[in-house]
Each structure stands twice: as structure tokens, then as C-alpha cells.
């Protein structure tokens, strides 16, 4: 009786890259292509996939989640994966992502750091966005992040630290969040105090994607930061960015330097994977 030879998968020595994002169903999602192009140029020949952490977005688009994407890579013979999230804060969502990745069997996985993972990263990002601030002579700036409703979320530490940094460095830049602290009501009271005769207010979206939160909660016609500031008698504006012939409110992903910050996080993880 002849012995049958089993066909074995050819295991791959090089790591794959998995970019993890929350996702969006708005046109602002085009900003992801900027980072995708950078990764393709920097790591030409390295298998790169995208995964989406939002269940709602996955249902709407059919895009894979993190577990599904990792399983697909494992089935194709990969044994190493570098996961780079495009998360701004190292909060609960980032913690869940790392738990999923580190608990996945059969793969050696390194999860890259978030945009504001270290305090010198915070300083770096502030320097980048500050070029769009109105000067004290021209008006007030309101920087708005997503925030979190969870009091225990580690992202709150960075939010409070960022708020403290801005308050000590500028007298015309205020920080707020949509779903956490500092909140909208509080920042509007601060606008009254900081206004001092200024007639303009600029909204600075502190989110990677100019999605529905930006379109509705920040600059929407009704029940938004824009509407509240206009009710106070301020002329409200925001910086725009052009991409692929379209104009968008300038979220973080449209700053030239921000995608490169994430690219640097990815480079570091790729280098670490050599020893992992």
C-alpha cells in the first residue's frame, strides 16, 4: 500500500501589514487612500490588508473585521503580522484591538502605537495642527475630538493632558470632545470668557476622518458647534483640504505630516518584527 504524501502550505517568512481603522460610510473615507498610497510606496512588495473595527461599517460595506483579516492571512501561510491602527488616542478601542491581536492563535503579531501614544507625539501633533490656528488678534479656535463616554477610558488622560497643554500655551485655543470631557457646554462657556471682543471662531476637527461627526456635530447647520458659535454672534469657519478634485473639512488625515506619523509607527513595528 502506497503511502500518501500530504501537501503542506508554504509558510511565508516575511510579515504582512494589516491597517486597522474604525471606518466610515461618508465620503470622508477617501482620506484612507492617502495612507494606503504611502504604505504601498514605502513597503512595496509587502502584503497589505485593511480591517475595520466598526460592526456597523462592516455590515454596510462588507469590509472584513480584524479577526477575519488575520484568519485570512494565517490561512495564506503568514506567520507574522504587523497591525497598524489609525487610532488617535490609546484608549479602550486600542486596548480591545491589542487583546484581539495578541490572543489570535498561530500568528506573531505586533500592534503599532496610536497617534498620541507618547507625550512627545502629542507635542509633535500640536505643532502640526497649530499652523491652522487663528492668531489671537483674529479670533478663537475650538479643537474638537471624538472623546469617550467611559470615565475609565485611558483616552481621558490624554484628553485632559491635551486640554491642559493648550490652556497653558494659548489664550485663544480651546479643546472639546463630542462624547467625553471636556464637553461642549463647558467649552462654550470658556468661549464667552476667552472671546474678549474677537468676532471669529475657527473649528479644528481633531479626528482622522472628516466623517459624519465633522459634517453634523461640528459644522452642521443645526445642533452643532457651528450653530452654537454663530448664535453667540461669531463668524465661524474651518480650514478645508482638497483631495482627488473634492473639498473636505481638514481633519487630521488631510495634514501632510499626520499620515507620515503613522508611517513612522509602522516602520518601528516592522523593525521590531525582525527580533520577534
C-alpha positions in Angstrom: 0.0 0.0 0.0 1.5 3.3 -1.1 1.9 6.0 1.5 0.2 9.2 0.5 2.2 12.4 0.8 0.4 15.3 2.4 0.6 18.7 0.7 1.9 21.3 3.1 1.3 25.0 2.9 4.4 27.0 2.1 4.9 29.3 5.1 6.0 32.8 4.5 9.0 34.3 6.2 8.1 38.0 5.7 5.4 39.7 7.8 2.2 41.1 6.3 0.8 44.5 7.2 -2.8 45.0 8.5 -4.1 48.5 8.8 -6.9 48.8 11.3 -9.4 51.6 11.2 -12.8 52.3 12.7 -14.2 53.0 9.2 -16.8 55.4 7.9 -19.6 55.3 5.4 -19.1 59.0 4.5 -17.2 60.4 1.6 -14.5 61.5 4.1 -13.3 57.9 4.0 -11.3 58.9 0.9 -8.6 60.1 3.4 -7.6 56.4 3.9 -6.3 56.3 0.4 -3.6 58.8 1.3 -2.1 56.5 3.9 -2.6 53.4 1.7 -0.5 55.1 -1.0 2.2 55.9 1.5 2.3 52.3 2.7 2.4 50.9 -0.8 5.3 53.2 -1.7 7.3 52.6 1.5 6.7 48.8 1.7 6.4 47.8 -1.9 6.0 44.1 -2.3 4.7 43.6 1.3 1.3 42.2 1.5 -1.0 44.9 3.0 -4.6 44.5 4.1 -7.2 46.7 5.8 -9.6 45.8 8.6 -12.5 47.7 10.1 -13.4 47.7 13.8 -16.9 49.1 13.5 -19.5 46.4 13.2 -21.9 48.9 11.6 -19.4 49.9 8.9 -18.7 46.2 8.2 -22.4 45.5 7.7 -22.7 48.5 5.4 -19.6 47.9 3.3 -18.8 44.2 3.6 -15.3 45.0 4.6 -13.5 42.5 6.9 -13.0 42.9 10.6 -9.7 42.4 12.4 -10.2 38.7 13.2 -11.4 37.9 9.7 -8.4 39.6 8.2 -6.0 37.9 10.5 -7.6 34.5 9.8 -7.3 35.1 6.0 -3.6 35.9 6.4 -2.9 32.9 8.6 -4.7 30.7 6.0 -2.4 32.0 3.3 0.7 31.0 5.2 1.7 34.1 7.0 3.1 33.7 10.5 4.0 37.3 11.2 1.7 40.3 11.0 2.3 44.0 11.9 -1.0 45.7 12.7 -1.0 49.5 12.4 -4.2 51.2 13.8 -5.1 54.7 12.6 -6.4 55.5 16.1 -5.8 58.9 17.6 -5.9 58.0 21.3 -4.6 54.9 23.1 -8.0 54.2 24.6 -10.4 51.3 25.1 -10.8 50.7 21.3 -7.0 50.4 21.1 -6.9 48.0 24.1 -9.6 45.8 22.6 -7.6 45.7 19.3 -4.4 44.6 21.0 -6.3 42.0 23.0 -7.8 40.5 19.8 -4.4 40.5 18.1 -2.3 39.1 20.9 -4.9 36.4 21.5 -5.0 35.2 17.9 -3.5 31.7 17.6 -0.8 30.8 15.2 0.4 34.3 14.5 3.1 36.5 15.9 1.6 40.0 15.9 3.0 43.4 16.8 0.4 46.2 17.2 1.8 49.7 16.3 1.2 52.7 18.5 -1.5 55.3 18.2 -1.0 58.9 17.0 -0.9 60.3 20.6 0.7 57.2 22.3 3.6 59.2 23.9 3.7 62.8 25.2 6.3 63.8 22.6 3.9 62.6 20.0 1.3 64.9 21.5 3.7 67.9 21.1 4.5 66.8 17.6 0.8 66.7 16.5 0.1 70.0 18.2 2.9 71.7 16.3 1.4 70.3 13.1 -2.1 71.5 13.6 -1.2 74.8 15.1 -0.3 76.2 11.7 -4.1 76.4 11.1 -4.9 78.3 14.3 -6.3 81.8 14.0 -3.9 84.2 15.7 -5.0 85.8 18.9 -5.7 89.0 17.0 -8.0 87.3 14.6 -10.2 85.0 16.7 -10.9 81.9 18.8 -10.0 78.3 17.9 -12.1 75.3 19.1 -10.3 72.0 18.7 -12.8 69.1 18.8 -12.0 65.4 19.3 -14.4 62.5 19.4 -13.9 61.7 23.1 -15.4 58.8 25.1 -18.4 58.4 27.4 -16.5 55.9 29.5 -15.0 57.5 32.6 -12.5 54.6 32.9 -11.2 55.0 29.4 -7.4 55.7 29.3 -8.1 58.2 26.4 -9.4 60.6 29.0 -5.9 61.1 30.4 -4.6 62.2 27.0 -7.7 64.5 26.5 -7.2 66.2 29.9 -3.4 66.5 29.2 -4.0 68.0 25.8 -6.6 70.4 27.2 -4.1 71.4 29.9 -1.3 71.9 27.3 -3.5 74.1 25.1 -4.8 76.2 28.0 -1.2 77.0 29.2 0.1 77.7 25.7 -2.7 79.7 24.1 -5.3 82.1 25.3 -7.4 81.7 22.2 -7.4 77.9 21.7 -9.9 75.7 23.5 -10.3 71.9 23.4 -13.6 69.9 23.5 -14.9 66.5 22.8 -18.2 65.3 21.4 -18.8 62.3 23.7 -16.5 62.9 26.7 -14.6 65.5 28.6 -14.1 68.4 28.3 -17.6 68.7 26.8 -19.4 71.1 24.6 -21.3 73.0 27.2 -18.1 73.7 29.1 -16.1 74.9 26.1 -18.9 77.3 25.0 -18.7 78.9 28.5 -14.9 79.3 28.0 -15.5 80.9 24.6 -17.5 83.6 26.4 -14.6 84.3 28.7 -11.8 84.0 26.1 -13.6 85.9 23.4 -12.6 89.4 24.5 -14.1 91.2 21.6 -13.0 88.7 19.0 -15.5 88.2 16.2 -14.3 85.0 14.6 -14.2 81.4 15.6 -12.5 78.5 13.8 -13.4 74.9 14.3 -10.5 72.4 14.1 -11.6 68.8 13.7 -9.3 66.6 15.8 -10.4 63.3 14.1 -8.6 61.3 11.4 -11.6 61.3 9.0 -13.9 64.1 8.1 -16.9 61.9 8.6 -20.4 62.3 10.0 -19.3 63.7 13.3 -17.5 66.5 11.5 -20.3 67.1 8.9 -23.1 67.0 11.5 -21.8 67.6 15.1 -19.1 70.2 14.2 -20.1 72.1 11.1 -23.8 71.1 10.6 -26.4 73.8 10.2 -28.3 72.7 13.4 -27.4 71.5 16.9 -23.7 71.7 16.2 -20.6 73.6 17.4 -21.0 75.8 14.4 -24.6 76.7 15.2 -23.8 77.4 18.9 -20.9 79.7 18.0 -23.0 81.5 15.4 -25.7 82.0 18.0 -23.0 83.8 20.1 -22.6 86.2 17.3 -19.3 84.8 16.0 -18.3 84.4 12.3 -17.5 80.7 12.1 -15.1 79.0 9.7 -12.9 75.9 9.2 -10.0 75.0 7.1 -10.7 72.9 4.0 -8.5 70.4 2.1 -8.6 69.3 -1.4 -8.2 65.6 -2.5 -9.0 64.0 -5.8 -10.8 67.0 -7.0 -13.1 67.3 -4.0 -13.1 69.6 -1.0 -13.3 68.4 2.6 -13.1 69.9 6.1 -9.5 69.5 7.1 -9.5 66.5 9.5 -6.2 65.1 10.8 -5.8 62.7 7.9 -5.5 65.6 5.4 -2.5 67.2 7.1 0.5 66.1 5.1 2.6 65.2 8.2 0.0 63.1 10.1 -0.1 60.1 7.8 3.7 60.2 8.0 3.5 60.0 11.8 1.6 56.7 11.4 4.1 55.6 8.8 6.8 56.1 11.4 4.9 53.9 13.9 4.7 51.2 11.2 8.4 51.4 10.4 9.2 50.9 14.0 7.0 47.8 14.3 8.4 46.3 11.1 11.9 46.8 12.5 10.9 45.2 15.8 9.4 42.2 14.0 12.9 41.3 12.9 13.6 40.2 16.5 10.1 38.8 17.3 
